[in-house]
Amino acid sequence: MSNMDTVFSDEKDERFLKLVDELDRGYYERIGDELSKYNNYNEFKNPHVVLLALDNGTPIACASYRIFDNVSVEFKRVYVKKEYRKRGIAYNLIVQLEKSVMERNFRYSYMVTGKNNHAAIGLYEKLNYELIDNFGQFRDDDKVVCMRKEFESLQIKQI
């Protein structure tokens, strides 16, 4: 993949929405209609910072975050097309998004995924996320796990 670029965008970008549609179709194939209970949670009512990976201009992967509260963001909709997986693309997208998060002085990042989504859980563990108690609408949901990472401040300390 010698010609891969990344571009920032937002939740309205058609390239992003097509990748998200592929992601959702894959989830429905694996999980079924039970997934529909998360539809409201996965809607794009709030702005998202989106990062797309492009191979020769073709969208092949995406990751995004939305503001969770004054000090936190939530990473969402991380997806890599099947033929591009196992190349570190999702890892690199998240690392780039984390830099954006730290530059905006957020302190925490959260993520929610299915408890059987071992690839996602492994990815976030590799990125130093830790399992936390489920929160919000997921508090009593035994089908998901919630994870969190605390960022070091990028602000230069005055001596």
C-alpha contacts under 8 A as a table, 3 or more apart, distances in Angstrom:
res1	aa1	res2	aa2	distance
1	M	4	M	6.01
1	M	55	D	6.78
3	N	55	D	5.69
3	N	56	N	5.47
4	M	53	A	6.70
4	M	54	L	5.41
4	M	55	D	4.48
4	M	56	N	6.35
4	M	57	G	7.97
5	D	53	A	5.78
5	D	54	L	5.18
5	D	55	D	6.59
5	D	56	N	7.80
5	D	57	G	7.79
6	T	51	L	6.56
6	T	52	L	5.42
6	T	53	A	4.50
6	T	54	L	6.03
7	V	51	L	5.64
7	V	52	L	5.34
7	V	53	A	6.74
7	V	54	L	7.81
8	F	49	V	7.15
8	F	50	V	5.59
8	F	51	L	4.53
8	F	52	L	6.39
9	S	13	D	6.57
9	S	49	V	6.37
9	S	50	V	4.89
9	S	51	L	6.06
9	S	52	L	7.35
10	D	13	D	5.81
10	D	47	P	7.13
10	D	48	H	5.61
10	D	49	V	5.19
10	D	50	V	4.88
10	D	51	L	7.94
11	E	16	F	6.92
11	E	17	L	7.30
11	E	44	F	6.63
11	E	47	P	6.48
11	E	48	H	5.35
11	E	49	V	7.02
11	E	50	V	6.41
12	K	16	F	7.53
12	K	17	L	7.13
13	D	16	F	5.32
13	D	17	L	6.33
14	E	17	L	4.96
14	E	18	K	6.16
15	R	18	K	5.33
15	R	19	L	6.48
15	R	59	P	6.33
16	F	19	L	5.19
16	F	20	V	6.17
16	F	50	V	7.67
16	F	52	L	7.00
16	F	59	P	7.83
16	F	62	C	6.60
17	L	20	V	4.98
17	L	21	D	6.10
18	K	21	D	5.02
18	K	22	E	6.43
19	L	22	E	5.09
19	L	23	L	6.24
19	L	59	P	7.68
19	L	60	I	7.63
19	L	61	A	7.01
19	L	62	C	7.06
19	L	79	Y	7.16
19	L	81	K	7.94
20	V	23	L	4.86
20	V	24	D	6.10
20	V	77	R	6.53
20	V	79	Y	7.35
21	D	24	D	5.13
21	D	25	R	6.15
22	E	25	R	5.12
22	E	26	G	6.26
23	L	26	G	5.24
23	L	27	Y	6.38
23	L	77	R	7.71
23	L	79	Y	6.26
24	D	27	Y	5.02
24	D	28	Y	6.17
25	R	28	Y	5.10
25	R	29	E	6.19
26	G	29	E	5.13
26	G	30	R	6.37
27	Y	30	R	5.18
27	Y	31	I	5.71
27	Y	32	G	7.33
27	Y	35	L	7.52
28	Y	31	I	5.13
28	Y	32	G	4.51
28	Y	33	D	6.55
28	Y	35	L	6.57
29	E	32	G	5.82
31	I	34	E	6.70
31	I	35	L	6.38
32	G	35	L	6.08
33	D	36	S	5.56
34	E	37	K	6.19
35	L	38	Y	5.81
35	L	39	N	7.37
36	S	39	N	5.20
37	K	40	N	7.45
38	Y	41	Y	5.22
38	Y	42	N	6.32
39	N	42	N	5.24
39	N	43	E	6.32
40	N	43	E	5.36
44	F	47	P	6.80
44	F	48	H	7.46
46	N	66	R	6.98
47	P	66	R	6.24
47	P	67	I	7.88
48	H	64	S	6.13
48	H	65	Y	5.38
48	H	66	R	4.59
48	H	67	I	7.58
49	V	64	S	5.38
49	V	65	Y	5.41
49	V	66	R	6.43
50	V	62	C	7.06
50	V	63	A	5.92
50	V	64	S	4.29
50	V	65	Y	6.77
51	L	62	C	5.65
51	L	63	A	5.45
51	L	64	S	6.08
51	L	93	L	6.73
51	L	97	L	7.19
52	L	59	P	6.61
52	L	60	I	7.58
52	L	61	A	5.81
52	L	62	C	4.51
52	L	63	A	6.76
52	L	93	L	7.84
53	A	59	P	5.87
53	A	60	I	5.73
53	A	61	A	4.98
53	A	62	C	6.10
53	A	89	I	7.82
53	A	93	L	7.60
54	L	57	G	5.03
54	L	58	T	4.98
54	L	59	P	4.43
54	L	60	I	5.62
54	L	61	A	7.18
55	D	58	T	5.08
55	D	59	P	6.49
55	D	60	I	6.54
59	P	62	C	7.95
60	I	80	V	6.03
60	I	81	K	5.51
60	I	84	Y	7.25
61	A	78	V	7.59
61	A	79	Y	5.40
61	A	80	V	4.16
61	A	81	K	6.08
61	A	89	I	7.45
61	A	90	A	7.34
62	C	77	R	7.08
62	C	78	V	5.56
62	C	79	Y	5.34
62	C	80	V	6.57
62	C	90	A	7.61
62	C	93	L	7.32
63	A	75	F	7.37
63	A	76	K	6.47
63	A	77	R	5.51
63	A	78	V	4.14
63	A	79	Y	6.45
63	A	90	A	7.38
63	A	93	L	6.34
63	A	94	I	6.73
63	A	97	L	7.93
64	S	75	F	5.71
64	S	76	K	5.29
64	S	77	R	6.03
64	S	78	V	6.71
64	S	97	L	7.44
65	Y	73	V	6.24
65	Y	74	E	5.25
65	Y	75	F	4.23
65	Y	76	K	5.52
65	Y	97	L	7.72
66	R	73	V	5.53
66	R	74	E	5.45
66	R	75	F	6.72
66	R	76	K	7.57
67	I	70	N	7.61
67	I	72	S	6.31
67	I	73	V	4.37
67	I	74	E	6.37
68	F	71	V	7.73
68	F	72	S	5.23
68	F	73	V	4.56
68	F	74	E	5.77
69	D	72	S	5.18
69	D	73	V	6.80
70	N	106	F	7.48
71	V	105	N	7.58
71	V	106	F	4.74
71	V	107	R	5.29
71	V	108	Y	6.36
72	S	106	F	5.44
72	S	107	R	5.88
72	S	108	Y	4.60
72	S	109	S	5.51
72	S	110	Y	7.34
73	V	101	V	7.57
73	V	106	F	7.09
73	V	108	Y	6.46
73	V	109	S	4.89
73	V	110	Y	6.26
74	E	109	S	5.42
74	E	110	Y	4.55
74	E	111	M	5.52
75	F	78	V	7.67
75	F	109	S	6.84
75	F	110	Y	6.21
75	F	111	M	5.29
76	K	111	M	6.78
76	K	112	V	7.86
78	V	90	A	6.86
79	Y	90	A	7.02
80	V	84	Y	6.42
80	V	85	R	6.07
80	V	89	I	7.26
80	V	90	A	6.60
81	K	84	Y	5.56
81	K	85	R	6.59
82	K	85	R	5.45
84	Y	87	R	6.59
84	Y	89	I	7.82
85	R	88	G	7.40
85	R	89	I	7.23
86	K	89	I	7.63
88	G	91	Y	5.18
88	G	92	N	6.16
89	I	92	N	5.15
89	I	93	L	6.16
90	A	93	L	5.08
90	A	94	I	6.19
91	Y	94	I	5.32
91	Y	95	V	6.22
91	Y	123	L	6.84
91	Y	127	L	7.70
92	N	95	V	5.04
92	N	96	Q	6.20
93	L	96	Q	5.19
93	L	97	L	6.21
94	I	97	L	4.95
94	I	98	E	5.97
95	V	98	E	5.00
95	V	99	K	6.43
96	Q	99	K	5.24
96	Q	100	S	6.65
97	L	100	S	5.04
97	L	101	V	6.24
98	E	101	V	4.87
98	E	102	M	6.15
99	K	102	M	5.15
99	K	103	E	6.09
100	S	103	E	5.09
100	S	104	R	6.31
101	V	104	R	5.19
101	V	105	N	6.48
101	V	106	F	5.69
102	M	105	N	4.85
102	M	106	F	5.60
102	M	107	R	7.13
102	M	151	F	6.86
102	M	152	E	7.74
102	M	153	S	6.68
102	M	154	L	6.37
103	E	106	F	7.72
103	E	154	L	6.70
105	N	153	S	6.78
105	N	154	L	7.44
106	F	109	S	7.90
106	F	151	F	7.61
107	R	150	E	5.75
107	R	151	F	5.18
107	R	152	E	7.21
107	R	153	S	7.25
108	Y	148	R	6.76
108	Y	149	K	5.55
108	Y	150	E	4.55
108	Y	151	F	5.95
109	S	148	R	5.53
109	S	149	K	5.24
109	S	150	E	6.63
109	S	151	F	7.90
110	Y	146	C	7.11
110	Y	147	M	5.63
110	Y	148	R	4.46
110	Y	149	K	6.62
111	M	146	C	5.76
111	M	147	M	5.35
111	M	148	R	6.52
112	V	144	V	6.70
112	V	145	V	5.77
112	V	146	C	4.55
112	V	147	M	6.48
113	T	117	N	6.66
113	T	120	A	7.22
113	T	121	I	7.50
113	T	144	V	5.44
113	T	145	V	5.65
113	T	146	C	6.72
114	G	117	N	5.15
114	G	143	K	5.79
114	G	144	V	4.18
114	G	145	V	6.11
115	K	118	H	7.27
115	K	121	I	7.95
115	K	142	D	7.79
115	K	143	K	5.54
115	K	144	V	4.58
115	K	145	V	5.27
116	N	143	K	7.82
116	N	144	V	7.92
117	N	120	A	5.60
117	N	121	I	6.33
118	H	121	I	5.02
118	H	122	G	5.87
119	A	122	G	5.17
119	A	123	L	6.12
120	A	123	L	5.03
120	A	124	Y	6.25
121	I	124	Y	5.27
121	I	125	E	6.10
122	G	125	E	5.05
122	G	126	K	6.12
123	L	126	K	5.14
123	L	127	L	6.43
124	Y	127	L	4.86
124	Y	128	N	6.40
124	Y	129	Y	5.33
124	Y	147	M	7.91
125	E	128	N	4.98
125	E	129	Y	5.01
125	E	130	E	6.59
126	K	129	Y	7.41
128	N	149	K	6.56
129	Y	147	M	5.86
129	Y	148	R	5.17
129	Y	149	K	4.62
130	E	147	M	5.19
130	E	148	R	5.39
130	E	149	K	6.40
131	L	145	V	7.15
131	L	146	C	5.95
131	L	147	M	4.36
131	L	148	R	6.56
132	I	145	V	7.78
132	I	146	C	5.68
132	I	147	M	5.31
132	I	148	R	6.60
133	D	139	R	7.45
133	D	145	V	7.90
133	D	146	C	6.59
134	N	138	F	5.48
134	N	139	R	4.60
134	N	140	D	7.33
134	N	141	D	7.61
134	N	144	V	7.87
134	N	145	V	6.40
134	N	146	C	5.33
135	F	138	F	5.35
135	F	139	R	4.62
135	F	146	C	7.42
136	G	139	R	5.58
137	Q	140	D	7.58
137	Q	141	D	7.76
138	F	141	D	4.84
138	F	144	V	7.20
141	D	144	V	6.18
142	D	145	V	7.69
